[in-house]
Amino acid sequence: MKIIPSDKIEILTTLSNPEVRKILTENIRAKKGLTIGFNKPKENKLFEGIFEQDRFEIQRIITGRNSFLPQIKGQIQSNINGTKLIANLKVNTFVIVFMIFWLTFIGFAFVMGIIGVVNQGTNPFLLIFPLIMIAFGIGLVHYGFNSEKEKSINDLKRILNGQTT
C-alpha cells in the first residue's frame, strides 16, 4: 500500500486524434485563481488546466476546495483503433509536502513515546494516540483522492466515449 496515493490510467477511444484534441480543448478552461463571491457562474467545462499539442495538465472543476483533487498529467497518442489517452493522477505537491511533515512529526512523537515506555515506564496505552493520528492522516488522503479520482476518470471516459484498459 502506498502512503501517498497515485494512479496511472489508459483510456482507449475509437475517436481520431484530432477529434480527441477538439473534445479536450472544448472541456478544458484556463486555470483560475481563488474566486470569492456568492453568484457561481454556470460552468460548461469539466476540467481546468493546460492542453498544448498532445500533452495536458488538468484537474476537475469542483465547487469549493478539495486538497485531494487529483492532478492529471498525461498525453494522447494515436492507436490502431483510434486514440489512447495515458495519464498519471497524483495528489497536489503541497499536500504531499504537508503529509511528509505530518507523518514525520507524528512518527517522531511515536518514537519518543516508545523511548518513554522503555526507559521511564510510561503507560504504553499512550502510544495508541500517535498510531491513530498516522492512520487518520493516511486514510484521509486515500479516501479523498480515491473518491475524486473515480469522478475524474468517469468524466474523461464520458466525454471521450472511451473505456479504461
HELIX and SHEET records of a PDB file:
HELIX    1   1 ASN A   17  ASN A   27  1                                  11    
HELIX    2   2 THR A   93  GLN A  120  1                                  28    
HELIX    3   3 PRO A  124  LEU A  127  5                                   4    
HELIX    4   4 ILE A  128  LEU A  160  1                                  33    
SHEET    1   A 7 ILE A  28  ARG A  29  0                                        
SHEET    2   A 7 PHE A  47  GLU A  52  1                                        
SHEET    3   A 7 ARG A  55  ARG A  60 -1                                        
SHEET    4   A 7 GLN A  71  ASN A  79 -1                                        
SHEET    5   A 7 GLY A  82  LYS A  90 -1                                        
SHEET    6   A 7 SER A   6  THR A  13 -1                                        
SHEET    7   A 7 GLY A 162  THR A 164 -1                                        
END                                                                             
